[in-house]
Structures are given as C-alpha cells and as structure tokens.
Amino acid sequence: PTGWGGRELVLNMASKVVRGWFTPSGAYTVTLLVDGSEGPSMQLKAPSRPTGGKCDTTPSEAKEMVDDIVCACAGWSSDDLPLSFSVSVAGGGWSAPSFQGAMKILLLEGVFPISGRVTDAAGGEAETPSQTVTVVPAVSSAGG
C-alpha cells in the first residue's frame, strides 16, 4: 500500500503507478510541511530497473508442438536482486515468473511475436522488443 500508515509515509515502490512518479535511480528529497513551516526531510533514491541484457528467441522457425521455442534472457543487472523472467506470446499475458533465464514454449501453427520481460526484486521491469517465430505443421510419417 501507498499512503499514511500510522505515523509512517509508505511508498510501495513495487507499484507501477508509484514507480512512474520517479526517474529510475533518481535522487529525491521528501520534506514534511506542517502549517506552512518546513519540518523534517528525508533523502531517497528511486530504484533502478534491470538493464544491460537481452532476450533472444530461437529458433526463428519451429515445428508445431514438436520443437521447443526458447526465449533466453541473459546479461541483465539490477541494484535489486534476484531477477525473474517471463515470456509473452503474441501480446497475450505474461508467463509465471521464473528465476531461470531460459523459458521453453511449444506452439501450434502460426506466426507469433515473442517478447521477454525481466523483473527485479523491487518490481522494476524491462521488456524486450518482440522477435517473430514461424511455426509450421509437423510432418507426420504415413504408416502402412
């Protein structure tokens, strides 16, 4: 929650709305004004978001429900560890977070944009540009 909690001002930095008020890694001063008079001040630094990495999706062409499609995220860093990773297919919802940077997907036939997302322990997020994967029908061998 964000707001007053008893005698404390609480800023939930895991909230996207609250994080949007601050520049990542920015320094801020919060000063309490009482009846127009300046009271105590507090310095704070906004959390950063994960940086420096990438998420690669391979292969670019796969057989439906046969070939694993892997979104592998590596090279990320953040002030707030650990990092978790999620994947989204065709702009749908994000997968459950995983602490492993390589996420496997099996898909039906079609063309799909696939994106990776990295989230740090403070809720900072970085989303990667989507990469397109073409899924073709699996060739079945005719018996007989």
C-alpha positions in Angstrom: 0.0 0.0 0.0 1.0 3.6 -0.5 -0.1 6.4 1.9 0.0 7.1 5.6 0.3 4.1 7.8 0.1 5.3 11.4 3.0 7.7 11.7 4.8 6.5 8.6 4.5 7.5 5.0 4.6 4.4 2.9 5.7 4.4 -0.8 5.2 1.0 -2.4 8.0 1.1 -5.0 6.8 -2.3 -6.4 3.7 -0.5 -7.6 3.9 0.6 -11.3 1.9 3.7 -10.5 4.3 4.8 -7.7 7.4 3.9 -9.7 6.1 6.1 -12.5 6.4 9.1 -10.2 10.1 8.7 -10.1 13.0 8.6 -12.6 14.9 5.3 -12.1 18.0 5.8 -9.9 16.9 9.5 -9.3 17.7 11.2 -6.0 14.8 12.9 -4.2 14.2 14.8 -1.0 10.9 14.5 0.8 10.1 17.4 3.2 7.2 17.5 5.7 5.5 20.8 5.8 3.4 21.5 9.0 1.2 24.6 8.9 3.4 26.1 6.2 6.6 25.5 8.2 9.3 23.2 6.9 9.7 20.1 9.0 12.0 17.1 8.8 13.4 15.9 5.5 14.4 12.6 4.2 16.6 11.6 1.2 15.7 8.7 -1.0 16.9 7.1 -4.2 14.4 5.6 -6.6 15.1 2.0 -7.5 16.5 1.3 -10.9 15.2 -1.2 -13.4 17.0 -4.1 -14.9 19.5 -3.0 -17.7 22.2 -4.3 -20.0 20.8 -7.6 -21.1 18.8 -9.1 -23.9 16.3 -11.8 -24.6 16.8 -13.9 -27.7 14.1 -16.2 -29.1 15.2 -19.3 -31.1 14.7 -20.9 -33.5 13.0 -18.5 -35.9 11.1 -21.4 -37.4 9.8 -24.4 -35.5 7.5 -27.5 -36.0 4.2 -27.2 -34.1 4.1 -29.0 -30.8 7.4 -30.7 -31.6 10.2 -28.1 -31.4 10.9 -26.2 -28.2 11.0 -22.5 -28.8 13.3 -20.9 -26.2 13.3 -17.3 -25.1 16.7 -16.9 -23.3 17.4 -13.8 -21.3 21.0 -13.1 -20.3 23.3 -10.3 -19.3 20.9 -8.4 -17.1 21.9 -6.5 -14.0 20.0 -4.5 -11.3 20.5 -3.0 -7.9 17.7 -5.1 -6.6 18.3 -8.9 -7.0 17.1 -11.5 -7.6 15.8 -11.2 -11.1 12.9 -13.1 -12.5 12.0 -13.7 -16.2 8.7 -14.0 -18.1 7.7 -14.5 -21.7 4.7 -13.3 -23.7 3.4 -14.8 -27.0 1.5 -12.6 -29.4 0.9 -9.8 -26.9 -1.0 -12.2 -24.6 -0.5 -12.3 -20.9 3.0 -12.9 -19.3 4.0 -16.4 -18.2 4.5 -17.0 -14.5 7.9 -15.6 -13.4 10.9 -17.9 -13.4 14.3 -17.5 -11.9 15.8 -19.3 -14.9 16.5 -17.1 -17.8 15.6 -19.7 -20.5 11.9 -20.3 -21.0 10.6 -23.1 -23.3 7.4 -22.8 -25.3 5.5 -25.2 -27.6 3.1 -23.6 -30.1 0.6 -24.5 -32.7 1.0 -23.5 -36.4 1.2 -19.7 -37.0 3.4 -16.7 -36.9 4.0 -15.3 -33.4 5.8 -12.3 -31.9 7.5 -13.4 -28.7 8.8 -10.9 -26.0 10.8 -11.3 -22.8 10.4 -9.4 -19.6 12.9 -9.1 -16.7 11.7 -8.0 -13.2 13.9 -7.2 -10.3 13.1 -7.7 -6.6 11.8 -4.1 -6.2 9.4 -4.6 -9.1 11.4 -2.7 -11.7 10.7 -4.1 -15.2 12.4 -4.2 -18.6 10.6 -5.6 -21.6 12.5 -6.6 -24.7 11.3 -6.0 -28.3 9.4 -8.9 -29.8 11.0 -11.4 -32.1 8.9 -13.3 -34.7 8.8 -17.1 -34.8 7.1 -19.0 -37.6 5.6 -22.3 -36.5 5.0 -24.8 -39.3 3.0 -28.0 -39.3 4.8 -31.1 -38.1 5.3 -33.6 -40.9 3.8 -37.0 -39.9 5.1 -40.1 -41.4 2.4 -42.2 -43.2 2.3 -45.7 -41.9 1.1 -48.7 -43.7 
